[in-house]
């Protein structure tokens, strides 16, 4: 089951085991936050775009009976996701396709998805951008193979009317994200800013929108603070990780 330098970690709150590797990818708090943020359909179809080692889709599986499709470009990460699915006996619910999102519609019909979630690369692929020398991490973190515009356009094409799009990203790209969503017929509906500690600037942004939704009704959720002054997880985040 495990390849060299791989390990099995556990998200206790959802009783999910996940195959990780420091060499190629390990899920972070971002994935847990994203899985706990959107309005999740009870049934239908969920797509996890830029799925990495499958963390978000695995965590979502405990909250719905919907079918979940994961799209991940990097074959090594997609293989880790597939083995985690088997490890958790979720083969009937989750399917992984090791393909570029550009080719996603060979596997998924347009206008068919109830919820699309994405933990995309956060950083623009600028000429002077310092990238991780590890190519797996560089692709996961920088817009090397896709970018915000393509992610949102792909999401819009995949979603049913009134289907939901949820994404985790960086606050410094908030205005760009809003513009991009509206440009591609996804009405922003909710945003939540995540702060490492009280008194610090936000370092994570969670956003949800509805395809062809009305322009009004936008809400800003209460702030989510990750750690207390001693560096321990506060109750809400601890609950997402370890359960109550």
Steps between C-alpha positions, in 0.01 A plus 500: 500500500777748592783612272841609634485815717122482534302489824137467607355795688155524654240774516335392822193722466388319184670165572690521172843352436707666229825406332749786514858565397721791593684437170202586281203633698331508839164660559492810717236672711372662178352167387324442832357853500375463142331167574315661792398823325251453215134411492532128421233321297364177652512327161589575139854571376793675667826577317828560682720696257880517546444213743862434599513183709122503532463656844200728437293235324581243767392736778180593312407133459400479867248784460302385194392203291571694178741352246838673515733536202856617555707661225878507552761568234798343678492123460693431823253701707200347324641154578532593867138619493386170344676297767349715776155437352563124521642539852173663612280262294350790302534351150122513449485873574827659378671478160835659412599604148872575451438763232548870435191706580519610134386146412246468781198507271607171345391350834237742633207651314469879502214634715491179710677583827320597823809614693851566372776556755854608426823556691691652208857625465508835683797682352523662158762353268698821466844499332674598825288281728710273720359150458558190707776290338279195554288486181204339680484786749569765236198385297282478811589851618566704186283559193731295279244273330180695566391834648210661681322598179509145361392345831195726529407467131525119526290501816231711335482271198471192724234631738125467463296816523494582874790261557753617755869582469725512808867585509778563750752766398704793626342825620731716288320368189148557635403780261636307201304193610175699526550649153586162351198324653257764378658498155428127478140511626572395857341739747712536816280418800719440806852574609687415817841628597729277706758652737799318651455682834291784642646834394676356192409556135289236326707236320226280351183585308199270454243599239178347367289602202196383304496458124250744346404609851355841579748782551367593845517311827880497547603414859824526695521223759647558847882483506664165566809516722727196485724514810490646850793695644669176610486358147222249572210453260189689604175307545351532150815396315575229758151361439566479126825312560426281800122506543314628801 
